[in-house]
Amino acid sequence: MPIIKATAIFAVALLTIACSTAPSPAPAPEKPATVGSIVRLDPAFDELVPKDAQLEKLADGFTFTEGPIWRPSGVLWFSDVVGNVVRQWSPDGKVTEILNPGGYDGKSNLPAGGYNGPNGMTADKDGAVLLCQHGYRRIVRISKNMKIATVVDKYEGKRLNSPNDVVYRSDGSFYFTDPPYGLPKGDDDPAKELKFNARSSRACRGPMASLSLLIRRPFTSRIRKRRTGYGWRTTSPMTAPSATAVCLPM
């Protein structure tokens, strides 16, 4: 009888030790920090963005972020114009540099800390990306294996100002803005070769097709469009005389 009692006490002691040393449950993952709010002015917006959607902060600590683009693998690329680097955010929260320098190699006379780096991006075919580079004053294609090739850097033999944003059209041509923001003195910079700042288009075949709009700044004018037999004619009340152009059909 004493032996049975001692065995029972020993078993209870072992059970007590095992329970006291069992690992604690893993903490619940933290929810991403939310910022701001969504103002819905039209019920149709609910078809694009769910009613319970929230704005989440993915990362911070950068200088001047621009040009975010989701990649097929679920990562997010984005530019840092002043930091002169293209970075990648992944779903595990890690941020890495994927292109440095991103828009300027420092071999010219551009001042440090200016708007010299990369800017807008858009998805190209075959998994590539088109990237606007202020300092290099061009648009490049970044292939899946990260090879870089210049797509356009001049118009009628003159260097572009500093391509800012780019988007594809359904017919395979793409459109981009070309303000002087990457030039230290803007419109008064001696390195500026074009006399205008434009929204430009490039055909999918051959050289850059035509300018679609000539304006002082590509982001601030109110635009009127009318259909012509040769394409869309675009005019702007903020534009200098004769600052209209036609996008010819491809």
C-alpha positions as CSV (number, residue, x, y, z in Angstrom):
1,M,0.0,0.0,0.0
2,P,2.8,2.5,0.8
3,I,4.3,1.7,-2.6
4,I,1.1,2.5,-4.5
5,K,0.6,5.7,-2.6
6,A,4.2,6.8,-3.3
7,T,3.7,6.0,-7.0
8,A,0.6,8.1,-7.2
9,I,2.3,11.0,-5.5
10,F,5.2,10.7,-8.0
11,A,2.8,10.6,-11.0
12,V,1.0,13.8,-9.7
13,A,4.4,15.5,-9.3
14,L,5.4,14.6,-12.9
15,L,2.1,15.9,-14.2
16,T,2.4,19.1,-12.3
17,I,6.0,19.7,-13.7
18,A,4.8,18.9,-17.2
19,C,2.0,21.4,-17.0
20,S,4.2,24.1,-15.5
21,T,6.8,23.7,-18.3
22,A,4.4,23.5,-21.3
23,P,5.0,26.3,-23.9
24,S,2.7,29.2,-23.8
25,P,0.4,29.7,-26.8
26,A,1.9,31.8,-29.6
27,P,0.8,35.5,-29.5
28,A,-1.8,36.6,-32.0
29,P,-0.2,38.4,-35.0
30,E,-0.4,42.1,-34.7
31,K,-2.7,43.9,-37.0
32,P,-1.1,46.4,-39.4
33,A,-1.4,50.0,-38.2
34,T,-4.3,51.9,-39.9
35,V,-4.1,55.5,-41.1
36,G,-6.6,58.0,-42.3
37,S,-10.1,57.1,-43.6
38,I,-11.9,56.5,-46.8
39,V,-14.5,59.1,-47.9
40,R,-17.1,57.5,-50.2
41,L,-18.8,60.1,-52.4
42,D,-20.5,57.6,-54.8
43,P,-22.1,54.2,-53.9
44,A,-20.5,52.7,-57.1
45,F,-17.1,53.0,-55.2
46,D,-18.2,50.1,-53.1
47,E,-17.9,47.8,-56.1
48,L,-14.2,48.6,-56.3
49,V,-13.3,48.9,-52.6
50,P,-15.1,46.8,-49.9
51,K,-17.0,48.8,-47.3
52,D,-14.9,47.4,-44.5
53,A,-11.6,48.2,-46.2
54,Q,-9.0,50.2,-44.2
55,L,-5.9,52.1,-45.1
56,E,-2.9,50.2,-43.7
57,K,0.7,51.5,-43.3
58,L,3.0,49.0,-44.8
59,A,6.4,50.7,-44.0
60,D,7.9,54.1,-43.3
61,G,11.2,55.9,-42.8
62,F,11.7,56.9,-46.5
63,T,12.4,60.2,-48.0
64,F,10.0,60.8,-51.0
65,T,8.0,57.8,-52.1
66,E,6.4,57.5,-55.5
67,G,5.3,55.1,-58.2
68,P,4.1,52.0,-56.3
69,I,3.3,49.0,-58.4
70,W,2.2,45.5,-57.3
71,R,4.1,42.6,-58.9
72,P,2.6,39.2,-59.8
73,S,4.5,37.6,-56.9
74,G,2.6,39.7,-54.4
75,V,5.4,42.1,-53.6
76,L,5.2,45.9,-54.0
77,W,7.8,48.0,-55.8
78,F,8.1,51.7,-55.1
79,S,10.4,54.5,-55.8
80,D,12.2,57.0,-53.5
81,V,12.8,60.0,-55.7
82,V,15.2,61.8,-53.4
83,G,16.8,58.6,-52.0
84,N,17.5,57.5,-55.6
85,V,16.5,53.9,-55.0
86,V,13.7,51.5,-56.0
87,R,12.7,49.3,-53.1
88,Q,10.5,46.2,-52.6
89,W,8.1,45.5,-49.8
90,S,7.1,41.8,-49.3
91,P,4.1,40.4,-47.3
92,D,6.4,39.4,-44.5
93,G,7.1,43.1,-43.8
94,K,10.7,43.1,-45.2
95,V,11.8,46.1,-47.3
96,T,14.8,45.6,-49.6
97,E,16.6,47.6,-52.2
98,I,16.3,46.2,-55.7
99,L,17.7,49.1,-57.8
100,N,20.4,51.4,-56.5
101,P,21.1,53.9,-58.0
102,G,17.5,54.1,-59.2
103,G,17.5,57.1,-61.5
104,Y,20.9,58.8,-61.5
105,D,24.5,57.6,-61.2
106,G,26.0,60.8,-59.9
107,K,28.3,61.4,-62.9
108,S,26.6,64.7,-63.9
109,N,26.3,67.9,-61.9
110,L,23.0,67.3,-60.3
111,P,23.0,68.3,-56.6
112,A,22.6,65.7,-54.0
113,G,19.2,65.5,-52.3
114,G,17.3,66.7,-55.4
115,Y,14.6,65.0,-57.4
116,N,17.1,62.9,-59.3
117,G,15.9,59.4,-58.6
118,P,13.3,57.0,-60.0
119,N,9.6,57.9,-60.2
120,G,6.6,56.4,-61.8
121,M,6.3,52.7,-62.9
122,T,3.9,50.6,-64.9
123,A,3.7,46.9,-65.7
124,D,5.0,45.9,-69.1
125,K,4.5,42.6,-71.0
126,D,6.4,39.4,-70.1
127,G,6.7,40.4,-66.4
128,A,8.8,43.5,-67.2
129,V,8.4,47.0,-65.7
130,L,8.7,50.5,-67.3
131,L,10.4,52.9,-65.0
132,C,10.7,56.7,-65.2
133,Q,14.2,58.0,-64.2
134,H,14.5,61.7,-63.5
135,G,18.3,62.0,-63.4
136,Y,18.9,60.0,-66.5
137,R,16.0,61.8,-68.2
138,R,14.6,58.6,-69.7
139,I,12.2,55.7,-69.4
140,V,13.7,52.2,-69.1
141,R,12.4,48.7,-69.2
142,I,13.4,46.4,-66.3
143,S,13.2,42.8,-67.4
144,K,12.3,39.8,-65.1
145,N,16.0,39.2,-64.6
146,M,16.6,42.9,-63.7
147,K,18.3,43.8,-67.0
148,I,17.8,47.5,-67.8
149,A,17.3,48.9,-71.4
150,T,16.4,52.4,-72.4
151,V,13.0,52.7,-74.1
152,V,12.9,56.4,-74.8
153,D,15.1,59.4,-73.8
154,K,14.8,61.9,-76.6
155,Y,12.2,63.6,-78.7
156,E,13.2,64.9,-82.1
157,G,16.9,64.6,-81.1
158,K,16.5,66.5,-77.8
159,R,16.7,65.0,-74.4
160,L,13.5,64.7,-72.4
161,N,13.1,66.8,-69.3
162,S,12.6,64.2,-66.5
163,P,9.8,61.6,-67.2
164,N,7.6,61.4,-64.2
165,D,4.7,59.0,-64.7
166,V,3.8,56.4,-67.3
167,V,0.8,54.3,-68.2
168,Y,-0.1,51.9,-71.0
169,R,-3.0,52.2,-73.3
170,S,-5.0,49.2,-74.5
171,D,-3.5,49.4,-78.0
172,G,0.0,48.8,-76.7
173,S,1.2,52.4,-76.8
174,F,2.1,54.2,-73.6
175,Y,1.8,57.7,-72.4
176,F,4.1,59.6,-70.0
177,T,4.4,63.0,-68.4
178,D,7.6,65.0,-68.8
179,P,7.9,67.9,-66.4
180,P,11.2,69.7,-65.4
181,Y,11.1,68.5,-61.8
182,G,14.4,66.6,-62.1
183,L,16.3,69.6,-63.4
184,P,17.7,71.7,-60.5
185,K,16.4,75.0,-61.9
186,G,13.3,73.7,-63.5
187,D,12.2,75.5,-66.6
188,D,15.2,77.9,-66.3
189,D,17.8,75.1,-66.1
190,P,20.5,75.5,-68.8
191,A,20.4,71.7,-69.4
192,K,16.7,71.8,-70.5
193,E,16.6,71.0,-74.2
194,L,12.9,71.0,-74.9
195,K,11.0,74.3,-74.8
196,F,7.9,72.7,-73.3
197,N,6.7,70.2,-70.7
198,A,4.5,67.6,-72.2
199,R,2.3,64.6,-71.9
200,S,3.8,62.4,-74.6
201,S,2.9,59.1,-76.3
202,R,5.1,56.5,-77.8
203,A,3.9,53.9,-80.3
204,C,4.5,50.3,-79.7
205,R,6.3,50.2,-83.0
206,G,8.9,52.7,-84.3
207,P,10.0,56.0,-82.7
208,M,8.0,58.1,-80.3
209,A,4.8,58.9,-82.2
210,S,3.5,62.4,-81.1
211,L,3.0,64.8,-78.3
212,S,-0.5,64.6,-76.9
213,L,-0.4,67.7,-74.8
214,L,1.9,70.7,-74.2
215,I,1.4,72.5,-70.9
216,R,3.3,74.3,-68.2
217,R,2.9,71.4,-65.8
218,P,1.4,68.1,-66.7
219,F,-0.7,67.8,-63.6
220,T,-2.5,71.1,-63.1
221,S,-4.4,72.0,-66.3
222,R,-8.1,71.4,-67.0
223,I,-8.3,69.5,-70.2
224,R,-11.0,69.5,-72.9
225,K,-11.1,66.7,-75.5
226,R,-12.9,66.4,-78.8
227,R,-12.9,63.7,-81.3
228,T,-11.4,64.4,-84.7
229,G,-11.0,62.3,-87.8
230,Y,-7.3,61.8,-86.9
231,G,-7.5,61.0,-83.2
232,W,-8.1,62.9,-80.1
233,R,-7.3,66.6,-80.0
234,T,-6.5,67.9,-76.6
235,T,-6.6,71.6,-75.5
236,S,-6.0,73.3,-72.3
237,P,-7.0,76.9,-71.1
238,M,-3.7,77.1,-69.2
239,T,-1.6,76.4,-72.3
240,A,0.5,78.8,-74.2
241,P,-0.7,79.7,-77.8
242,S,-0.5,76.7,-80.3
243,A,0.0,74.3,-77.4
244,T,-2.2,71.6,-78.8
245,A,-1.2,68.4,-80.5
246,V,-2.8,65.3,-82.0
247,C,-2.4,61.7,-80.9
248,L,-2.4,60.0,-84.2
249,P,-4.1,56.6,-84.4
250,M,-1.7,53.7,-84.2
